[in-house]
Amino acid sequence: MTEQLDESVNKLDRQLRDQAAEAEERAENEHRHFTSLCAALEKNFAEETQELEKQFTDVFAEHDVRLADLNTLIKDQGVEMKDACAELARRFSDENAELERQLEQINVHLSEKVERLDDKCKRQFTDLDKKFTERTSSTAERVK
């Protein structure tokens, strides 16, 4: 019986060593598998990160160009607007001066007309007063 027991123990020992060796081999295989998966993921992550950084850099550079163009356009339009405003101010000043000149001419013309009309009215009033006085005198002489 000890032989059988020794044989059973040896058999169990071999089975246990075989199972341990299989488990160790399986663990090493899985470790290699997951190590290669992690390496592939890291590689993909690095490549995608580089691609995103490149895209970001390209977009950033494109926006810099656009902003520079907009800045130039704004400056150019600012100069144009300043020039247009200066031209409008000059034209307003010229037209205002012309209107003031015309108003002065109209004022002089109307003043002269009013003065002539005033003189004419005074003469007519004087003539009428003279005629009235003459007629009143002649009526008074008749009445006497």
CORLINGI-V886027 format. One record per run of one state. SS is the DSSP state (a for helix, b for strand, c for the rest). FROM is the first residue (numbers start at 1). TO is the last residue. If there is no record, write none. Layout:
# CORLINGI-V886027
{{SS | FROM | TO} {SS | FROM | TO}}
This chain:
# CORLINGI-V886027
{{c | 1 | 1} {a | 2 | 143} {c | 144 | 144}}
